[in-house]
């Protein structure tokens, strides 16, 4: 019998309570989401041949359950996760949290009890993902995003950038017309992909599937995106880590930027250090040619121009930016004028204030072509 999502959410959120005190939300999300991932792949794939994820002997959630009450539980959990990671090329993705960290989890008996209680919460029958699942319903994926919403809310402005509200993601997916994609080899790209929620909502709009590309500057958040792709059955999604503006990962053999059929983005608003690591006046990718260079302390238009340069001639994209890009003057006014004159802006959708976690400023969706 399918479980109610509210019951699932409630059970998982209890795990966060076990970690409160020694770390803030931006840290305990790494622990909770890795355990959530381990539980899911163990329930779904352990003991199965040709599975999406290989669960080697000694690397399942059941092996973690056997550690409850053991004095060396933290160290042995680390080893279990590392074994699964090594078997599936997930090192650096699911190995980001140290379950043997005295500073975050307490020493001796405190760590032992905290981790034992945490495992017991995930051990509950209602979290059996091998059977407790409605046809066509991605309960775990929904729970994953539910947790990220709360993490974004509790983490505040500096740590909440990894999640785009689902409603906004769906609007962006629809306005770029990605539902018209006819082949799996067509592409969708997010240069600041965060947890991957925008990419996933876009991919969900396609009937025949689509090839996913994303880049994320923060290493831990890139790990979230990779796990999210696997949980949503997009294991081949190419998610890379790095600064998109100074070191874009996706390039052609001749060094030019790779171009895509569709693109979506929710970059950090008005970042002041956008030009760190390269010289915009001599941008080797020609992203600012014919438009102008964004102001030194505001990178909003830098992300928009990168998105435009990353689209095929027939490509369509949408980006979320603060409302100020519509009326600020000086160099931004010149860029805006050149964008409009050259026909790159198809439409603008105003968004209300207090829509995004961590900031109350109003924003807009700018649609390209």
C-alpha positions in Angstrom: 0.0 0.0 0.0 1.4 3.4 -1.0 2.4 5.6 1.9 1.3 9.2 2.3 4.0 11.8 1.4 3.3 13.6 4.7 4.3 10.5 6.6 7.4 10.1 4.6 8.4 13.8 5.1 7.7 13.6 8.8 9.9 10.5 9.3 12.8 11.9 7.3 12.7 15.3 9.1 13.1 13.5 12.4 16.6 12.7 11.2 17.5 16.4 11.1 16.6 16.7 14.8 19.2 14.1 15.6 21.9 16.3 14.1 20.9 19.7 15.4 23.3 21.4 17.8 26.7 20.4 16.5 26.2 21.9 13.0 24.0 24.2 11.0 21.6 23.2 8.3 24.2 23.7 5.5 26.2 20.9 7.1 23.6 18.4 8.4 22.0 18.3 4.9 25.2 16.5 3.8 24.6 13.7 6.4 20.9 13.4 6.0 20.8 13.3 2.2 23.7 10.8 1.9 21.8 8.5 4.3 18.6 9.0 2.3 20.5 8.1 -0.9 22.1 5.0 0.7 18.7 3.8 1.9 17.0 4.3 -1.4 19.7 2.6 -3.6 19.9 -0.3 -1.1 16.2 -0.9 -1.1 15.9 -0.5 -4.9 19.1 -2.2 -6.2 20.8 -4.4 -3.6 21.1 -8.0 -4.8 20.0 -7.2 -8.3 22.1 -7.7 -11.4 22.4 -5.1 -14.1 21.0 -2.5 -11.6 21.2 1.2 -12.1 23.5 1.3 -9.0 25.8 -1.5 -8.0 25.4 -2.3 -4.2 28.5 -4.4 -3.4 28.5 -6.9 -0.5 29.2 -5.0 2.7 28.1 -1.6 1.2 24.3 -1.5 1.8 22.1 0.3 4.3 21.5 -3.1 6.0 25.2 -3.1 6.8 24.8 0.2 8.5 21.8 -1.1 10.6 24.2 -3.9 11.9 26.4 -1.1 13.3 23.8 0.3 15.7 25.3 0.6 19.2 28.8 -0.2 18.1 31.6 2.0 19.5 33.2 2.5 16.1 30.0 3.2 14.2 31.1 6.4 12.7 34.3 5.1 11.1 32.5 2.0 9.8 29.7 4.0 8.2 32.4 6.0 6.4 33.8 2.8 5.0 30.4 1.5 3.8 29.7 4.7 2.0 33.2 4.7 0.5 32.8 1.2 -0.8 29.5 2.0 -2.6 31.0 5.2 -3.9 34.1 3.5 -5.4 31.9 0.9 -7.1 29.8 3.6 -8.8 32.2 6.4 -9.5 30.6 8.5 -6.8 33.7 9.4 -4.8 33.5 13.0 -3.8 29.8 13.0 -4.3 28.4 10.8 -1.6 31.6 10.9 0.5 31.4 14.5 1.5 30.1 14.0 5.0 32.4 12.6 7.7 30.4 10.3 10.0 33.3 10.1 12.4 33.7 13.8 13.1 33.8 14.4 16.9 33.2 18.1 16.5 29.9 17.7 14.6 28.6 14.5 16.0 30.0 14.4 19.6 32.5 12.1 21.2 32.3 8.5 22.3 28.8 7.5 23.6 27.2 10.7 22.2 28.3 9.9 18.6 27.3 6.3 19.1 23.8 7.1 20.2 23.3 9.9 17.7 24.2 7.8 14.7 22.3 4.8 16.0 19.2 6.8 16.3 19.7 8.4 12.9 20.0 4.9 11.3 16.9 3.7 13.2 14.8 6.6 11.7 15.7 5.5 8.2 15.1 1.9 9.1 11.4 2.5 9.7 9.0 0.3 7.7 7.4 3.3 6.0 10.8 4.1 4.4 11.0 0.8 2.6 11.4 2.0 -1.0 11.5 -1.5 -2.4 7.8 -1.9 -2.0 6.2 1.2 -0.5 5.9 3.2 -3.7 2.9 4.2 -5.9 3.2 3.5 -9.6 4.6 6.6 -11.4 5.1 8.5 -8.1 8.7 9.6 -7.3 8.2 9.7 -3.5 11.9 9.8 -2.7 12.7 12.5 -5.2 9.9 14.6 -3.8 11.2 14.0 -0.3 14.6 15.0 -1.4 13.4 18.3 -2.7 11.2 18.8 0.4 14.3 18.5 2.5 16.2 20.9 0.3 13.5 23.5 0.6 13.8 23.4 4.4 17.6 23.4 4.3 17.5 26.5 2.0 15.1 28.2 4.5 17.1 27.4 7.6 20.5 28.1 6.0 19.8 31.7 5.0 20.9 33.8 2.1 24.5 32.5 1.8 23.5 28.8 1.9 20.1 28.8 0.2 21.2 29.2 -3.3 21.0 25.5 -4.2 17.3 25.3 -4.5 14.8 26.8 -7.0 11.2 26.5 -6.0 9.4 23.9 -8.1 6.7 26.2 -9.3 9.3 28.6 -10.8 11.2 25.7 -12.4 8.0 24.4 -14.1 7.2 27.8 -15.5 10.7 28.1 -17.0 10.5 24.6 -18.5 7.2 25.5 -20.2 8.3 28.9 -21.5 11.3 27.5 -23.3 9.1 24.9 -25.0 11.2 22.0 -24.0 8.1 19.7 -24.4 8.7 20.0 -28.2 12.0 18.1 -27.9 11.7 15.0 -30.1 14.9 13.1 -29.4 16.9 11.8 -26.5 20.1 13.3 -28.0 18.7 16.9 -27.7 20.3 18.8 -24.9 19.4 21.0 -21.9 22.0 22.9 -19.9 22.2 24.8 -16.6 25.4 26.8 -16.1 24.7 27.3 -12.3 22.7 24.1 -11.7 22.8 24.0 -7.8 20.9 20.9 -6.8 19.7 20.2 -10.3 16.0 21.0 -9.6 15.7 23.3 -12.6 17.2 20.7 -14.9 15.0 18.0 -13.6 11.8 20.0 -14.0 12.8 20.8 -17.6 13.6 17.2 -18.4 10.2 16.1 -16.9 8.5 18.2 -19.5 9.9 16.0 -22.4 8.1 13.0 -23.7 11.1 11.3 -25.3 13.8 12.2 -22.7 16.7 14.6 -23.2 20.4 14.7 -22.5 21.3 16.8 -19.4 24.3 19.0 -18.8 25.1 21.1 -15.7 27.9 23.0 -14.0 28.0 24.0 -10.3 30.7 26.0 -8.6 30.2 24.5 -5.1 31.6 21.0 -4.7 29.1 19.8 -2.1 26.2 21.2 -4.0 27.4 19.5 -7.2 27.3 16.3 -5.1 23.6 17.0 -4.3 22.9 17.5 -8.0 24.5 14.2 -8.9 22.6 12.3 -6.3 19.4 14.1 -7.3 19.9 13.0 -10.9 20.3 9.4 -9.9 17.2 9.5 -7.6 15.2 10.9 -10.5 16.5 8.2 -12.9 18.8 10.4 -14.9 22.1 8.7 -13.9 23.9 9.7 -17.2 23.4 13.5 -16.6 26.8 15.2 -16.9 27.2 17.4 -13.9 30.6 19.1 -13.5 32.1 21.3 -10.8 33.7 24.6 -11.5 33.2 28.4 -12.0 31.1 28.7 -15.2 32.2 32.2 -16.0 36.0 31.8 -15.5 36.3 28.1 -16.4 33.3 26.8 -18.3 33.6 23.1 -18.5 31.6 22.2 -21.6 33.6 23.2 -24.7 34.1 22.0 -28.3 37.4 20.5 -29.5 38.3 23.9 -30.9 38.0 25.5 -27.5 34.7 27.3 -28.2 31.7 27.0 -25.9 29.5 23.9 -26.4 26.0 25.0 -27.5 22.7 23.4 -26.4 19.2 23.1 -27.6 17.7 24.4 -24.3 19.1 26.2 -21.3 17.8 27.3 -17.9 19.6 29.1 -15.0 19.0 30.6 -11.6 22.5 32.2 -10.9 23.4 33.9 -7.7 21.9 37.4 -7.7 24.2 40.4 -8.3 27.4 38.6 -7.4 30.3 41.1 -7.0 33.2 38.7 -7.7 31.9 37.4 -11.1 35.1 38.3 -13.0 37.5 36.5 -10.6 39.8 34.3 -12.6 39.5 35.8 -16.0 39.6 39.2 -17.9 36.2 40.1 -19.3 37.9 42.6 -21.7 39.7 39.6 -23.3 37.2 36.9 -22.9 38.3 34.0 -25.0 34.8 32.8 -25.6 33.5 36.2 -27.0 30.5 36.2 -24.6 30.4 40.0 -24.3 31.2 41.0 -27.9 28.5 43.2 -29.4 26.7 43.6 -26.1 29.2 45.2 -23.6 30.9 44.2 -20.4 28.8 44.0 -17.2 29.8 46.3 -14.3 32.7 45.1 -12.2 30.6 44.5 -9.1 27.4 43.1 -10.6 27.5 39.8 -12.5 23.8 39.5 -13.5 24.3 40.2 -17.2 27.4 38.1 -17.3 25.3 35.0 -16.6 22.7 36.1 -19.1 25.3 36.6 -21.8 27.0 33.3 -21.0 23.6 31.6 -21.4 23.0 33.2 -24.8 26.4 32.2 -26.0 25.8 28.6 -24.9 22.6 28.2 -27.1 22.5 26.9 -30.6 21.1 29.3 -33.3 17.7 27.6 -32.8 18.1 27.2 -29.0 15.8 28.6 -26.4 16.6 29.6 -22.8 15.3 31.2 -19.7 17.1 32.7 -16.7 16.1 34.1 -13.4 17.6 37.5 -12.5 16.8 40.2 -10.0 14.3 42.8 -11.1 17.0 45.5 -11.3 18.3 44.2 -14.6 15.3 45.7 -16.2 16.0 49.3 -15.3 19.6 49.8 -14.0 21.7 52.3 -16.0 25.2 52.8 -17.3 26.9 49.6 -18.8 23.8 47.5 -18.0 21.6 49.9 -19.9 23.9 49.5 -23.0 23.8 45.7 -22.7 20.0 45.7 -22.4 19.7 48.0 -25.4 22.0 45.8 -27.5 20.1 42.6 -26.5 16.8 44.1 -27.5 18.1 45.6 -30.8 19.5 42.2 -31.8 16.3 40.4 -30.9 17.6 38.1 -28.2 14.8 38.8 -25.7 11.5 37.0 -26.4 9.7 37.9 -23.2 10.0 38.9 -19.5 7.9 37.4 -16.7 7.8 39.4 -13.5 8.0 37.4 -10.2 6.9 38.6 -6.8 9.0 39.4 -3.8 9.7 36.8 -1.1 9.6 34.0 -3.6 13.1 32.7 -3.3 14.6 31.3 -0.1 17.2 33.6 1.5 16.2 36.8 -0.3 13.1 39.0 -0.4 13.9 41.0 -3.5 11.6 40.6 -6.5 13.0 38.8 -9.6 12.1 38.1 -13.2 12.4 35.4 -15.8 14.1 36.6 -19.0 13.2 34.4 -22.0 15.7 34.2 -24.8 14.4 33.8 -28.4 
